[in-house]
Amino acid sequence: MPSTDTPTRAARLGEPSYVWRAGQQRRLGMILRFAAGRERGLVLENGCGVGMYVEKLAEHGGTVVGLEYDFPRAREAHARNPHHIVNAAGEALPFPEATFDLILSHEVIEHVADDTAAVREMVRALKPGGRLVLFCPNRGYPFETHGVYWRGRYHFGNKPLVNYLPRRLRDKLAPHVRVYTRGDLERLFEGLPVRFVHRTVVFGAYDNIIARFPRAGRLLRGFLQTLERTPLRWFGLSHFWVVERIGG
């Protein structure tokens, strides 16, 4: 972890991917599947962290722009690769309307100041027929993965059952990060010129567990990812939505 990431910053901004592992590779495959060729056009990663997905997406022939609100991370992303990195807020994208063929928002909207504005900006910046690929935390997951505040201190790590508390209490413990139901996400897109291409919930890859307990970890990952094809996906880690802009 870079020395610029204090616990308070990590709580407020979330932790980007620093190492490319099976979980990131799996999600890249999902992104490319539903991009359906749009990855070869003009692509925006909105909230690119240190630029891991920017680097990987650029390998597929498109022009990839990474936007990052946090300046130290934007600077690190720029140092990692030669692609376009922009330091700006997702609620006010510095791009004209109908610019991008594909936008990736990977575990970001839960951290922005105004998630409604951020979603509207991404739809505005999409070309008609362009797609937004969105990952964000699922309220049904049994753990709050970002940690909580308790008695004035931030406690990092997975905290069980926090997301099942009444919303007011849950948000008091985790005011630094949102969590979403399907209905919450639908409300973010109300009135926007979009159609929903794909909506589901996915489990994680559990790479940290596999690193410590390879056999048991792989069995756990295989079992949980099998549940994605059942109603029990409701307990998954993240929403995975693909949204296409319609109209002229």
ABEGO torsion letter per residue (X at the ends): XBAABBAAAAAAAEBBBABBBAAAAAAAAAAAAAAGGAAABBBBBBGAEAGAAAAAAAAAGBBBBBBBABAAAAAAAAAABABBBBBBBAABBBBBBGABABBBBBGAAAABABAAAAAAAAAAABBBGBBBBBBBBBAABABBAAEBBBGGBBBBEBBBGAAABBAAAAAAABAABBBBBAAAAAAAABGBBBBBABBBBBBBAGAAAAAABAAAAAAAAAAAAAAAABAAAAABABBBBBBBBBEX
